[in-house]
């Protein structure tokens, strides 16, 4: 502890009114006393020594030099220059220098102003004992990345929720406007139609913003997972840009406000004035991909931390494709039926829209007839009683046929997997088959023996009965060979990767057990050798004692 006192008139603290004595003690154990009527200067020297114990010892010494000048009736200025030098001795040396400039001005009228300028310059070198060790900084970085990753996942889920809501609202507005137009309630130039389409345009702009935000959050997640600081590293040129551009184009398609028409030639060769709203309404259904994104982003496989950890350990990326494959494996029937119903409803509405817009008065203008046309096209039957009369309808029919082929392939795969025996069922069946074949093998072996004995007895006889017995003998031999081949094929099919792994594990356990027994045997042999050495020494002692006597 250090203390400086100036003996004039009693002083006051630096921050209070200068009319009474005061004493000030700081945390550094420094006591200061100031005077009022005369100028005074004070110099305070403070030495602070600190010793810390880490992996290696380090000591820190701090020298603080403080000079203060105080006046009474006029303004007083105080300038404090503090130089702090710290030197730490570890495996490698590190030094830190801190320069602090403090200026204080105090008046006697209870007014004071304080101006503090602090300039800190630190230079450190790595060592085994720093303020924060490398391990702590790494753990801090990992914990920060995990927290940020969790926050970004929540933000992405919230963004997808908004995308889903905006998509459903926009599609409902489009369906309402189209159905009201088909029913003749509103027209293209009516106020209701224009308002609905303007609202639809507004939802389109909102959806653009949400799509860009979704991809921006995805880039941030990629940066956080890999510890990158620059977003260019997380972007794959040009695929990331093309993906964002493609989504923006898909979400941009929608019927525009107003009555836009153009001249078009139909399949019958007639020229008609048609509107592009039919094609734009059908293309707007491409926004339904956001429903799949909504299902995937809320899946437990994507949000569960344990699943993410197991995937990282096994180098498996938990992505949209992984979630869809898992859903198809867990609920194949539900997923397939949902896909088929979804395709049926969407394509039926698209077919009806094409026929109503571009070929009025057709039989496919009814929704039920459109469903029938899509069904026979989807199943690749095509009875010929109905067919599309527009180019738009033909495109929808081709797409429905391709979807039907793909869905049929999935259905066949699903049925084949369901009809296939399980592992336990296959074992039971093979075991029962082996028992039955063993019985048949014994029966054929006995037939061979009987026919052979009968032929041996009839070795001197040459008649038709002997020929029949010989034929039966050959038949029994062929049957026995076929049974043996069947048994060998069953045994080969029964041995799979699981059985091989089990055999390898059994051999490994048996080998380890033999090693332990050999080590025990070596210990016992060593003990016997020690006992033999002891016996030999005792015998030598006895012989030497006998000779001495």
Buried (B, 14 or more C-beta within 10 A) or exposed (E): EEEBEBEEBBBBBBEBBBEEEBEBEEEEEBBBBBBBEEEBEBEBEBEEEEEEEEEEEBEBEBEBEBEBEBBBEEEBEBEBEBEBEBEBBBEEEBEBEBEBEBEBEBBBEEEBEEEEEEEEEEEEEEBEBBEEBEEEEEEEEEEEBEEBBEEBBEBBBEBBBBBBBBBBBBBEBBBEBBEBBBEEEBEBEBEBBBEBBEBBBEBBEBBBEBBBBBBBBBBBBBBBBEEEEEEEEBBEEEEBEEEBEEBBEBBBBBBBBEEEEEEBEBEEEEEBEBBBBBBBBBBBBEBBEBBEBBBBBBBEBBBEEEBBEEBEEEEEEBEBEBBBEBBBEEEBEEBBEEBBEEBBEBBBBBBBBBBBBBBEEBBBBEBEBBBBBBBBBBEEEEEEEBBBBBBBBBBBBEBBBEBBEEBBEBBEEBEEEEEEEEEEEBEEEBEEBBEEBEEBBEBBBEBBEBBBEBBEEBEEEEEEEBEEBBEBBEBBBEBBEBBEEBBEEBEEEBEEEEEEEEEEEEEEEEEEEEEEEEEEEEEEEEEEEEEEEEEEEEEEEEEEEEEEE
